[in-house]
Amino acid sequence: MTSLSATVILSSYNGEKRLPNTLDSFVRQDLPKDGWEIIAVDNNSSDGTFELLQSYADRLPIKPFRHVTPGKSSALNEAIARARGELLVFTDDDVEAAPRWLSSIVECAAAHPEVSVIGGRIVPNWERPPGDDPLYTWLPLGSTFAIVDDLPTGPCDPSKIWGPNTTIRASALGEERYREDIGPLPAKLYAMGEDSEIVMRLAARGHKAYHCAEAQVRHFVPASNMSADWVQKRAERLGFGIPALQPEKIPGGPRLGGVPVRTWLETASWGARSLMLYPLPKSRLRFWAIWKLYYMRGLIQGIRHYMPAARA
């Protein structure tokens, strides 16, 4: 390690339109530029992402590179190998960081040397404000849109530390890396939760987590994600990842087509409910029945992908 206190790490796939707002917010950081660096990965983009990252070299301590292997987790692991800071600050290419974001993280880490993982406040940056849409009274907004805006500064549940604002001490991370079989991939279906998985793995080893509410980013929520259809289809990804992230939740017993019979029965039950409710007007009950059916569809595919061997 060098005297650098922090390395900001992000991966971008075709982020040419999203990145300017993020990079401009980095320019406004009040932490002296000689105390941090940015490792920015162009993850096999087909647009001008890499050239855009390069264009900020005169305004930011940025080190962009191309990583042609598709997959966010693979890109982050390569970035970790290049990082020099003691604090590895992971974020996304669609955030707007408050001017004291980085300095707040550094100050928090210095004040709490016993803490290995630090999360920060994540507030929504709605492209289209929810207004009075009833959908947003049905949803857990935090987990759906990666929002953490109600935690006070202090020790926290590690499950509340999410990707757009996650800091891990390099000394605590050691040889641990992101699982490359989960996280965003070009495939239609992929297991979500690569950020939570690595944090929970560190927590299981005894590392403490802390929430620094002063370290804030605004996370962009596009209008295209603000529909019942998008949220319900996202449930398929969530279900797909359960066998990878929480295999203990998969029932044992007889299997049919590689999938527990109990899972088939639960899927059939939700399918019947969805079929009955689909022709009816929109309601919370109708929404969640369809959501659960998509979740079960993803779960079946995830079991076949991650747990092909039969379990008695």
Sequence and secondary structure as in RCSB ss.txt:
>XXXX:A:sequence
MTSLSATVILSSYNGEKRLPNTLDSFVRQDLPKDGWEIIAVDNNSSDGTFELLQSYADRLPIKPFRHVTPGKSSA
LNEAIARARGELLVFTDDDVEAAPRWLSSIVECAAAHPEVSVIGGRIVPNWERPPGDDPLYTWLPLGSTFAIVDD
LPTGPCDPSKIWGPNTTIRASALGEERYREDIGPLPAKLYAMGEDSEIVMRLAARGHKAYHCAEAQVRHFVPASN
MSADWVQKRAERLGFGIPALQPEKIPGGPRLGGVPVRTWLETASWGARSLMLYPLPKSRLRFWAIWKLYYMRGLI
QGIRHYMPAARA
>XXXX:A:secstr
  S  EEEEEEESS TTTHHHHHHHHHT  S GGGEEEEEEE S SSSHHHHHHTTTTTS EEEEE  S  HHHH
HHHHHHH   SEEEE  TTEEE TTHHHHHHHHHHH TTEEEEEEEEEEEESS  TT THHHHS HHHHHT B S
  SEE  GGG  GGGEEEEHHHHTT    TTSS  SSS     HHHHHHHHHHHTT EEEEEEEEEEEEEE GGG
SSHHHHHHHHHHHHHHHHHH GGGS  S EETTEEHHHHHHHHHHHHHHHHHTTS   HHHHHHHHHHHHHHHHH
HHHHHH  S   
